[in-house]
Amino acid sequence: MLKAVILIGGPQKGTRFRPLSFEVPKPLFPVAGVPMLQHHIEACSKLPNMKEILLIGFYQPNEELNRFLSCAQQDFKISIRYLQEYAALGTGGGIYHFRDQILSGSPEAFFVMNADVCSEFPLPEMLDFQKEHGDAYSFVILGTTANRKQSLNYGCIVENEQTDEVLHYVEKPSTFVSDIINCGIYLFTPEIFQHIGTVFQKNQQDMLLEEQSNGWHRAEVIRLEQDIFTALAGQGKLYVYKTDRFWSQIKSAGSAIYASRLYLNQYHTTHPERLATNREGGPKTRGNVYIHPTANIDPTAVLGPNVSIGTGVTIGAGVRVRESIILHGATLQDHSCVLNSIVGWGSTIGKWARVEGTPSDPNPNDPYAKIDKASKTRSYCSFSHLYLK
């Protein structure tokens, strides 16, 4: 029996995603036509022994989140629950706080993944890797390769090349350590809670010595990366499974459009029915394009590559859209042009208007390049509830 935990954070996180995260919780932002979280849930639901998916975060439950959970349970025929933290407890503190719910039913292992990543999610391969390389008490980090400069923005892993054991782990080092980086997707066995519990007890003792009134809360704030992986490295318990499939963080509007491109390309094998095709009476598409069935698009419009059109969108005659996400209820009037942008909910782009953002794609000539930290803040053009003439 398997379970999965998806860490979705909370409203004060993901500030680089604003203003888009003001309208909808970031994990529910549509990427390639579906909520960001749906890609994670779908990957987990495909595992034969997956019994339950738990979302952990500190968003207040709301109608939108509840509706998403209800629909996802119906679509994927699996139990999905949201567990709300009373405060931000860190990547390790949240799962430790809800350890009883995670361990209910005695799962053999469970995945933990961050919501703000896009990936092909090689979960079956990680399970096979654990059986081949470790034992019942070993843990697996999904890793990938970054170039030397960009590796400084991530958790860096030094491995034993023969055994794939993690020998050393440093979170966002100041100097180069390794080109193998942490993807924010993990496979744990229940024994991980013994290691987290050791850190929790140490934190409690430290807080008591400091006589802090909020010591209990501070003791529960535990980070997997700094507090757990660093200690486990070199102990024969932590391994890295390296993937050469696509992976990226989703920290900004620009990275959301890049993630949309990756998922749209994946649809050729996973969901070809989601990709628009050129047909008589419909708009002209170039490359990978997603169009929601409720969208009203003039047949003279040209869309793509990498375009996602949301519910209730209206697109007029002669409109050109490329490398963009058009959200629910937006209107692109005749002959407008939208490039490298996210057009927000209910926004209107007037006739002949041009909206163009700055691409923040990785260097196409570097196979190990990721989106630069600087370009995450530069981002694409994004706005919501705007009327632009």
C-alpha positions as CSV (number, residue, x, y, z in Angstrom):
1,M,0.0,0.0,0.0
2,L,1.2,3.5,-0.9
3,K,0.2,7.0,-0.1
4,A,1.3,10.4,-1.4
5,V,1.7,13.8,0.3
6,I,1.6,17.0,-1.7
7,L,2.9,20.1,0.1
8,I,0.9,23.0,-1.2
9,G,2.2,25.8,1.1
10,G,0.0,28.8,2.0
11,P,-1.1,32.3,1.0
12,Q,2.1,34.1,2.2
13,K,4.2,31.8,0.1
14,G,4.8,32.2,-3.6
15,T,4.9,36.0,-3.6
16,R,6.7,35.9,-6.9
17,F,3.5,34.5,-8.4
18,R,1.5,37.6,-7.5
19,P,-0.9,39.1,-8.6
20,L,-2.1,35.8,-10.1
21,S,-2.2,34.1,-6.7
22,F,-4.5,36.8,-5.3
23,E,-7.3,35.3,-7.4
24,V,-6.7,31.6,-6.8
25,P,-4.4,29.5,-4.6
26,K,-1.2,29.0,-6.5
27,P,-1.5,25.2,-6.5
28,L,-4.9,25.6,-8.4
29,F,-3.5,27.9,-11.1
30,P,-4.2,26.3,-14.5
31,V,-1.1,25.0,-16.2
32,A,-1.7,23.4,-19.6
33,G,-5.4,23.7,-19.1
34,V,-5.8,22.0,-15.7
35,P,-4.9,23.0,-12.1
36,M,-1.3,22.7,-11.3
37,L,-2.0,20.1,-8.6
38,Q,-3.9,17.9,-11.1
39,H,-0.7,16.8,-12.8
40,H,0.7,15.6,-9.4
41,I,-2.5,13.8,-8.5
42,E,-2.9,12.1,-11.9
43,A,0.7,10.8,-11.7
44,C,0.1,9.4,-8.2
45,S,-3.3,7.9,-9.1
46,K,-1.6,5.8,-11.8
47,L,0.4,3.8,-9.3
48,P,-1.5,0.4,-8.7
49,N,-1.2,0.4,-4.9
50,M,-1.9,4.1,-4.3
51,K,-4.7,4.3,-1.7
52,E,-4.7,8.0,-0.6
53,I,-3.4,11.4,-1.5
54,L,-3.0,14.0,1.3
55,L,-2.6,17.7,0.6
56,I,-0.8,19.5,3.4
57,G,-0.7,23.3,3.7
58,F,-2.0,26.3,5.6
59,Y,-4.5,27.7,3.1
60,Q,-7.9,28.3,4.7
61,P,-10.4,25.7,3.3
62,N,-12.6,27.5,0.7
63,E,-15.2,26.7,-1.9
64,E,-12.6,26.5,-4.7
65,L,-10.3,24.1,-3.0
66,N,-13.2,21.9,-1.8
67,R,-14.7,21.8,-5.3
68,F,-11.3,20.8,-6.7
69,L,-10.9,18.0,-4.2
70,S,-14.4,16.7,-4.9
71,C,-13.9,16.7,-8.7
72,A,-10.4,15.1,-8.4
73,Q,-11.7,12.3,-6.2
74,Q,-14.5,11.6,-8.8
75,D,-12.1,11.8,-11.8
76,F,-9.3,9.7,-10.4
77,K,-11.3,7.4,-8.1
78,I,-9.0,7.8,-5.1
79,S,-9.3,9.3,-1.6
80,I,-7.9,12.9,-1.5
81,R,-7.9,14.9,1.7
82,Y,-6.7,18.3,2.7
83,L,-4.9,18.7,6.1
84,Q,-4.5,22.2,7.2
85,E,-1.5,23.2,9.3
86,Y,-2.1,25.8,12.0
87,A,1.0,27.6,10.8
88,A,3.8,27.1,8.3
89,L,5.7,24.2,9.7
90,G,8.3,23.6,7.0
91,T,8.6,20.7,4.5
92,G,9.3,18.3,7.4
93,G,7.2,19.8,10.1
94,G,4.0,19.4,8.2
95,I,4.3,15.7,7.5
96,Y,5.5,15.1,11.1
97,H,2.5,17.0,12.5
98,F,0.1,14.8,10.5
99,R,2.2,11.6,10.8
100,D,-0.8,9.6,12.2
101,Q,-2.9,10.4,9.2
102,I,-0.1,9.5,6.8
103,L,0.6,6.2,8.6
104,S,-3.1,5.2,9.0
105,G,-3.6,1.9,7.2
106,S,0.1,1.1,7.5
107,P,1.5,2.1,4.1
108,E,4.8,0.5,3.0
109,A,6.0,3.8,1.6
110,F,4.8,7.3,0.7
111,F,5.8,10.0,-1.7
112,V,6.2,13.6,-0.7
113,M,6.3,16.2,-3.4
114,N,6.2,20.0,-3.6
115,A,3.2,21.4,-5.5
116,D,5.2,24.1,-7.3
117,V,7.2,21.8,-9.5
118,C,6.3,20.4,-13.0
119,S,7.6,17.0,-14.0
120,E,6.9,13.8,-15.8
121,F,6.9,12.3,-12.2
122,P,8.8,9.1,-12.7
123,L,7.2,7.6,-9.6
124,P,7.2,3.9,-10.7
125,E,10.9,4.2,-11.5
126,M,11.6,5.6,-8.1
127,L,9.8,2.6,-6.5
128,D,11.9,0.2,-8.6
129,F,15.0,2.1,-7.7
130,Q,14.4,1.9,-4.0
131,K,14.0,-1.9,-4.2
132,E,17.2,-2.3,-6.2
133,H,19.4,0.2,-4.4
134,G,18.2,0.3,-0.8
135,D,16.3,-1.6,1.8
136,A,13.1,-1.1,3.7
137,Y,14.7,1.7,5.7
138,S,16.1,3.7,2.8
139,F,14.8,7.0,1.3
140,V,15.0,8.3,-2.2
141,I,15.4,11.9,-3.6
142,L,14.5,12.6,-7.2
143,G,17.5,14.5,-8.7
144,T,18.3,16.0,-12.0
145,T,21.3,17.8,-13.5
146,A,21.8,21.6,-13.6
147,N,24.7,23.6,-15.0
148,R,27.4,24.8,-12.6
149,K,26.1,28.3,-12.0
150,Q,22.4,27.4,-11.7
151,S,23.0,24.6,-9.2
152,L,23.6,27.2,-6.6
153,N,19.9,28.0,-6.6
154,Y,18.9,24.5,-5.5
155,G,19.7,21.8,-3.0
156,C,22.9,20.1,-4.2
157,I,23.6,16.4,-3.9
158,V,27.0,14.7,-3.9
159,E,26.5,11.0,-4.7
160,N,28.5,7.8,-4.7
161,E,28.5,7.1,-8.5
162,Q,28.6,3.3,-8.0
163,T,25.8,3.0,-5.4
164,D,23.8,6.3,-5.9
165,E,24.0,6.9,-2.2
166,V,23.8,10.5,-1.1
167,L,27.1,11.3,0.5
168,H,26.7,15.0,1.1
169,Y,23.7,17.4,0.8
170,V,23.8,21.2,0.9
171,E,20.8,23.5,0.4
172,K,21.5,26.4,-1.9
173,P,25.3,26.5,-1.4
174,S,27.3,29.7,-1.8
175,T,29.9,27.9,-3.9
176,F,29.7,25.0,-6.3
177,V,29.2,21.6,-4.7
178,S,27.5,19.4,-7.3
179,D,25.6,19.6,-10.5
180,I,23.0,17.1,-9.2
181,I,20.1,19.0,-7.8
182,N,17.0,18.2,-5.6
183,C,13.8,18.1,-7.6
184,G,11.5,18.3,-4.5
185,I,10.0,14.8,-5.0
186,Y,10.8,12.1,-2.4
187,L,10.0,8.5,-1.6
188,F,10.0,7.7,2.1
189,T,9.2,4.7,4.3
190,P,7.6,5.2,7.7
191,E,11.0,5.1,9.3
192,I,11.6,8.7,8.2
193,F,9.5,9.9,11.1
194,Q,12.0,8.5,13.5
195,H,14.6,10.9,12.0
196,I,12.2,13.8,12.0
197,G,11.2,13.0,15.6
198,T,14.8,13.2,16.6
199,V,15.1,16.7,15.2
200,F,11.8,17.7,16.8
201,Q,13.0,16.5,20.3
202,K,16.3,18.4,19.8
203,N,14.4,21.5,18.8
204,Q,12.2,21.2,21.9
205,Q,15.2,21.0,24.2
206,D,16.8,24.0,22.5
207,M,13.6,26.0,22.9
208,L,13.3,25.1,26.6
209,L,16.9,26.2,27.2
210,E,16.1,29.5,25.5
211,E,12.8,29.7,27.5
212,Q,10.8,30.9,24.6
213,S,7.1,31.1,25.1
214,N,6.5,30.0,21.5
215,G,8.9,27.2,21.7
216,W,6.4,24.5,20.8
217,H,5.7,26.1,17.5
218,R,9.3,26.7,16.7
219,A,10.2,23.1,17.6
220,E,7.7,21.9,15.0
221,V,9.2,23.9,12.2
222,I,11.4,21.3,10.5
223,R,12.9,21.5,7.0
224,L,13.5,18.2,5.2
225,E,16.3,19.8,3.2
226,Q,18.4,21.4,5.9
227,D,17.4,19.4,9.0
228,I,16.9,15.9,7.7
229,F,18.8,15.3,4.4
230,T,22.0,17.0,5.6
231,A,22.0,14.6,8.7
232,L,21.1,11.5,6.7
233,A,23.7,12.0,4.0
234,G,26.6,9.6,4.2
235,Q,24.7,7.3,6.6
236,G,23.7,4.7,4.0
237,K,20.0,5.6,4.2
238,L,19.6,8.3,1.5
239,Y,19.8,7.7,-2.2
240,V,19.3,9.8,-5.3
241,Y,17.4,8.7,-8.4
242,K,18.5,10.9,-11.3
243,T,16.1,11.6,-14.1
244,D,16.7,13.1,-17.5
245,R,13.0,13.8,-18.1
246,F,11.7,17.3,-18.0
247,W,11.5,19.1,-14.6
248,S,11.1,22.7,-13.6
249,Q,10.1,24.8,-10.6
250,I,7.0,27.0,-10.9
251,K,7.8,30.1,-9.0
252,S,6.6,32.9,-11.3
253,A,4.3,33.7,-14.2
254,G,7.2,33.1,-16.6
255,S,7.9,29.6,-15.2
256,A,4.2,28.8,-15.4
257,I,4.2,29.4,-19.1
258,Y,7.4,27.3,-19.5
259,A,5.8,24.5,-17.4
260,S,2.7,24.7,-19.6
261,R,4.9,24.1,-22.7
262,L,6.4,21.0,-21.1
263,Y,3.0,19.6,-20.1
264,L,1.4,20.4,-23.5
265,N,4.2,18.5,-25.2
266,Q,3.7,15.6,-22.9
267,Y,0.0,15.5,-23.9
268,H,1.0,13.9,-27.2
269,T,1.5,10.6,-25.3
270,T,-0.7,11.1,-22.2
271,H,-3.7,13.2,-23.4
272,P,-3.7,13.7,-27.1
273,E,-7.4,14.6,-26.9
274,R,-6.5,17.8,-25.0
275,L,-4.5,19.2,-27.9
276,A,-6.3,21.3,-30.4
277,T,-6.1,20.4,-34.1
278,N,-6.7,22.5,-37.3
279,R,-10.2,21.8,-38.5
280,E,-12.6,23.5,-40.8
281,G,-14.3,26.4,-39.2
282,G,-11.9,26.6,-36.3
283,P,-8.9,28.8,-35.5
284,K,-5.5,28.0,-37.0
285,T,-3.2,26.4,-34.5
286,R,0.6,26.1,-34.6
287,G,2.3,23.6,-32.4
288,N,0.8,22.6,-29.1
289,V,-2.4,24.4,-28.1
290,Y,-5.1,23.7,-25.5
291,I,-8.5,25.2,-26.0
292,H,-11.3,24.7,-23.5
293,P,-14.6,23.7,-25.1
294,T,-16.4,26.7,-23.8
295,A,-14.1,29.2,-25.5
296,N,-15.4,31.2,-28.4
297,I,-12.7,31.7,-31.0
298,D,-12.9,33.4,-34.4
299,P,-11.7,31.1,-37.2
300,T,-9.3,33.7,-38.4
301,A,-7.3,33.7,-35.1
302,V,-3.9,32.1,-35.0
303,L,-2.9,30.4,-31.8
304,G,0.4,28.8,-30.8
305,P,2.8,27.4,-30.1
306,N,2.4,26.9,-26.3
307,V,-1.0,28.5,-25.8
308,S,-3.7,27.5,-23.2
309,I,-7.2,29.0,-23.6
310,G,-9.4,28.8,-20.5
311,T,-13.1,28.6,-19.9
312,G,-15.4,31.2,-21.4
313,V,-12.6,33.1,-23.3
314,T,-13.6,35.1,-26.3
315,I,-11.1,35.7,-29.1
316,G,-11.9,38.0,-32.0
317,A,-10.9,38.1,-35.7
318,G,-7.3,38.2,-36.7
319,V,-6.0,37.8,-33.1
320,R,-2.5,36.3,-32.7
321,V,-1.5,34.5,-29.5
322,R,1.8,32.8,-28.8
323,E,3.5,31.4,-25.7
324,S,0.7,32.6,-23.4
325,I,-2.0,31.5,-21.0
326,I,-5.5,33.1,-21.4
327,L,-7.5,32.7,-18.2
328,H,-11.3,32.3,-17.6
329,G,-13.5,35.0,-19.0
330,A,-10.8,37.0,-20.8
331,T,-11.6,38.8,-24.1
332,L,-9.1,39.4,-26.9
333,Q,-10.7,41.8,-29.3
334,D,-10.1,41.9,-33.0
335,H,-6.5,42.0,-34.3
336,S,-4.9,42.1,-30.9
337,C,-1.6,40.4,-30.3
338,V,-0.6,38.6,-27.1
339,L,2.9,37.1,-26.8
340,N,4.8,35.7,-23.7
341,S,2.0,36.7,-21.4
342,I,-0.7,35.6,-19.0
343,V,-4.0,37.4,-19.5
344,G,-5.9,37.3,-16.2
345,W,-9.5,36.4,-15.3
346,G,-12.0,38.7,-16.9
347,S,-9.4,40.9,-18.6
348,T,-10.0,42.6,-22.0
349,I,-7.3,43.3,-24.6
350,G,-8.7,46.0,-26.9
351,K,-8.7,46.1,-30.7
352,W,-5.2,46.2,-32.3
353,A,-3.5,46.2,-28.9
354,R,-0.3,44.4,-28.4
355,V,0.8,42.8,-25.2
356,E,4.3,41.3,-25.1
357,G,6.2,39.9,-22.1
358,T,9.9,38.9,-21.8
359,P,10.6,35.2,-22.2
360,S,12.4,33.6,-19.3
361,D,13.2,30.2,-20.9
362,P,16.3,28.2,-20.1
363,N,19.2,28.5,-22.5
364,P,18.3,26.1,-25.4
365,N,21.9,25.5,-26.1
366,D,22.6,24.1,-22.7
367,P,20.9,20.7,-22.1
368,Y,21.3,21.1,-18.3
369,A,20.0,24.7,-18.1
370,K,17.1,25.6,-15.8
371,I,15.1,28.8,-15.6
372,D,17.5,31.4,-14.1
373,K,16.7,32.7,-10.6
374,A,17.0,36.3,-12.0
375,S,14.6,35.5,-14.9
376,K,12.0,34.2,-12.4
377,T,11.6,37.7,-11.1
378,R,11.8,39.2,-14.6
379,S,8.9,37.0,-15.6
380,Y,6.4,37.2,-18.4
381,C,3.8,39.9,-18.6
382,S,0.9,39.0,-16.4
383,F,-2.2,40.8,-15.1
384,S,-5.8,40.2,-14.0
385,H,-9.1,42.2,-14.3
386,L,-7.5,44.6,-16.7
387,Y,-8.9,46.5,-19.7
388,L,-6.2,47.4,-22.2
389,K,-6.9,49.5,-25.2
